[in-house]
Amino acid sequence: MGLFSRHRNDEGFFELLTDIANNLIEGTAYLSKLVQAPAAQRENLRNQLHAVENECDDLTHEYLNKVNQSFVTPLDRDDMSSLAYLLDDCMDLTDEAGALIVLYQVNDLPADLLKQVEILEKCAKVTAEAMPHLQDLRNLRSYWVEINRIENQGDQIYMRAFVRHRQPHSRPDPAHQIKRPHPASRRRGGRL
């Protein structure tokens, strides 16, 4: 092989991405257990969820170090880094959701929240299944179509819950409103 060969050296990049995505499956499973558990059991589950988030951070750091130390990466370096950051952001937000439920001592969780967590679990599974297919970039269409379908289900659940929550006859407590800001207001500034 010559100096400028077209051979791609994958060096475990896709295995690490799959590990990060598998952590997301584990994290959403803990969030599911947390939202279904009695309030007294939630703090322990939140701690387990946070441990998974820390493991995800470690895997993400390992992956990003590998990307940054490689002269040639199997895909565009910025795309590979962005994907790892986005997977880590999903895990961070999953962890944050669990932390807020425990912090605010929310006892009765709406049924729509349980449905949304189910949606997150489905998305995490499909995402993890797709990661190994990044090696050859074939057969990915079915994964993104499925993610889009699941996302649309989540959007419908969210919109119905949002409308129910904001209906004039319900007049929720203002303190309750502060606890549940609109998700679109959250912006992510920093990275690892």
C-alpha positions as CSV (number, residue, x, y, z in Angstrom):
1,M,0.0,0.0,0.0
2,G,1.2,3.4,-0.8
3,L,1.5,6.5,1.4
4,F,-1.9,7.7,0.3
5,S,-3.9,4.5,0.3
6,R,-7.6,4.5,0.5
7,H,-7.6,1.9,3.3
8,R,-9.5,3.0,6.3
9,N,-8.1,2.1,9.7
10,D,-11.1,1.9,12.0
11,E,-9.0,1.3,15.2
12,G,-12.0,0.6,17.4
13,F,-13.8,3.9,16.7
14,F,-17.1,2.2,16.0
15,E,-16.8,-0.1,18.9
16,L,-16.4,2.8,21.3
17,L,-19.4,4.6,19.7
18,T,-21.4,1.5,20.2
19,D,-20.3,1.3,23.8
20,I,-21.3,5.0,24.3
21,A,-24.7,4.3,22.7
22,N,-25.1,1.1,24.9
23,N,-24.6,3.3,27.9
24,L,-27.5,5.4,26.7
25,I,-29.7,2.2,26.7
26,E,-28.6,1.5,30.3
27,G,-29.2,5.1,31.3
28,T,-32.7,5.3,29.8
29,A,-33.5,1.9,31.5
30,Y,-32.5,3.4,34.9
31,L,-34.6,6.5,34.1
32,S,-37.6,4.2,33.3
33,K,-37.1,2.4,36.7
34,L,-36.8,5.7,38.4
35,V,-40.1,7.2,37.1
36,Q,-42.0,4.0,37.9
37,A,-40.5,3.6,41.4
38,P,-42.0,4.8,44.6
39,A,-40.6,8.2,45.7
40,A,-38.6,6.5,48.5
41,Q,-36.6,4.4,46.1
42,R,-35.8,7.1,43.5
43,E,-32.7,8.5,45.0
44,N,-30.9,5.2,44.8
45,L,-31.9,4.7,41.2
46,R,-30.8,8.3,40.5
47,N,-27.4,7.5,41.9
48,Q,-27.1,4.4,39.7
49,L,-28.2,6.5,36.7
50,H,-25.5,9.1,37.5
51,A,-22.9,6.3,37.7
52,V,-23.9,5.3,34.1
53,E,-23.6,9.0,33.1
54,N,-20.1,9.1,34.5
55,E,-19.1,6.0,32.7
56,C,-20.5,7.5,29.5
57,D,-18.3,10.6,30.1
58,D,-15.3,8.4,30.5
59,L,-16.1,6.5,27.2
60,T,-16.7,9.8,25.4
61,H,-13.3,11.2,26.6
62,E,-11.6,8.0,25.5
63,Y,-13.3,8.2,22.1
64,L,-12.5,11.9,21.6
65,N,-8.8,11.3,22.6
66,K,-8.7,8.5,20.0
67,V,-10.2,10.8,17.4
68,N,-7.8,13.6,18.2
69,Q,-4.7,11.4,18.3
70,S,-5.4,9.7,15.0
71,F,-3.9,11.1,11.8
72,V,-6.6,9.5,9.6
73,T,-10.1,8.8,10.9
74,P,-12.6,6.5,9.2
75,L,-15.1,9.3,8.8
76,D,-14.8,13.1,8.9
77,R,-13.1,14.0,12.2
78,D,-15.7,16.7,13.0
79,D,-18.6,14.4,12.3
80,M,-17.1,11.7,14.5
81,S,-16.6,14.2,17.3
82,S,-20.1,15.7,16.9
83,L,-21.7,12.3,17.1
84,A,-19.9,11.5,20.3
85,Y,-20.8,14.9,21.8
86,L,-24.5,14.4,20.8
87,L,-24.6,10.9,22.4
88,D,-23.0,12.3,25.5
89,D,-25.5,15.2,25.6
90,C,-28.4,12.6,25.4
91,M,-26.9,10.8,28.4
92,D,-26.4,14.1,30.3
93,L,-30.0,15.1,29.7
94,T,-31.3,11.7,30.8
95,D,-29.2,12.0,34.0
96,E,-30.5,15.5,34.5
97,A,-34.1,14.4,34.2
98,G,-33.6,11.8,36.9
99,A,-31.8,14.3,39.1
100,L,-34.6,16.9,38.8
101,I,-37.3,14.4,39.6
102,V,-35.4,13.5,42.8
103,L,-34.4,17.1,43.6
104,Y,-37.9,18.4,43.3
105,Q,-39.3,15.4,45.1
106,V,-42.0,14.9,42.5
107,N,-44.3,12.2,43.9
108,D,-47.0,11.8,41.2
109,L,-45.5,11.7,37.8
110,P,-47.9,12.2,34.8
111,A,-48.6,9.2,32.6
112,D,-47.3,11.2,29.6
113,L,-43.9,11.3,31.3
114,L,-43.8,7.6,31.5
115,K,-44.7,7.4,27.8
116,Q,-41.9,9.8,27.0
117,V,-39.4,7.7,28.9
118,E,-40.5,4.7,26.9
119,I,-39.9,6.8,23.7
120,L,-36.4,7.6,25.0
121,E,-35.7,3.9,25.6
122,K,-36.8,3.0,22.1
123,C,-34.6,5.7,20.5
124,A,-31.6,4.6,22.6
125,K,-32.0,1.0,21.4
126,V,-32.3,2.0,17.7
127,T,-29.3,4.3,18.0
128,A,-27.1,1.6,19.6
129,E,-28.2,-0.8,16.8
130,A,-27.2,1.7,14.2
131,M,-23.7,2.5,15.5
132,P,-21.9,-0.6,14.0
133,H,-23.3,0.2,10.6
134,L,-21.4,3.4,10.5
135,Q,-18.4,1.4,9.4
136,D,-19.7,1.0,5.9
137,L,-22.5,3.5,5.9
138,R,-24.8,1.0,4.3
139,N,-28.2,0.0,5.5
140,L,-28.6,3.1,7.8
141,R,-31.8,4.3,6.2
142,S,-34.0,2.0,8.2
143,Y,-32.5,3.3,11.4
144,W,-33.0,6.9,10.7
145,V,-36.5,6.3,9.4
146,E,-37.3,4.4,12.6
147,I,-35.8,7.1,14.8
148,N,-37.9,9.7,13.0
149,R,-41.1,7.6,13.5
150,I,-40.4,7.2,17.2
151,E,-39.5,10.9,17.5
152,N,-42.9,11.8,15.9
153,Q,-44.7,9.7,18.5
154,G,-42.8,11.5,21.2
155,D,-43.7,14.9,19.7
156,Q,-47.4,13.9,19.7
157,I,-47.2,12.8,23.3
158,Y,-45.4,16.0,24.3
159,M,-47.8,18.3,22.5
160,R,-50.9,16.7,24.1
161,A,-49.3,16.8,27.5
162,F,-48.2,20.4,27.0
163,V,-51.7,21.5,26.0
164,R,-53.3,19.6,28.9
165,H,-50.8,21.2,31.3
166,R,-51.5,24.8,29.9
167,Q,-55.3,24.6,29.6
168,P,-56.9,27.6,31.4
169,H,-59.2,25.4,33.6
170,S,-56.3,23.6,35.2
171,R,-54.6,26.8,36.6
172,P,-51.4,25.1,37.8
173,D,-49.4,26.5,40.8
174,P,-46.8,29.0,39.6
175,A,-44.1,27.2,41.6
176,H,-44.9,24.1,39.5
177,Q,-44.5,26.1,36.3
178,I,-41.0,27.1,37.4
179,K,-40.1,23.5,38.0
180,R,-41.1,22.5,34.5
181,P,-39.7,25.0,32.0
182,H,-40.5,24.5,28.3
183,P,-37.7,22.2,26.9
184,A,-37.1,24.5,24.0
185,S,-35.8,27.2,26.4
186,R,-32.8,25.0,27.4
187,R,-29.6,25.7,25.4
188,R,-26.5,23.7,25.8
189,G,-23.4,25.9,25.9
190,G,-20.5,23.8,27.1
191,R,-18.9,20.6,26.1
192,L,-16.8,18.1,27.9
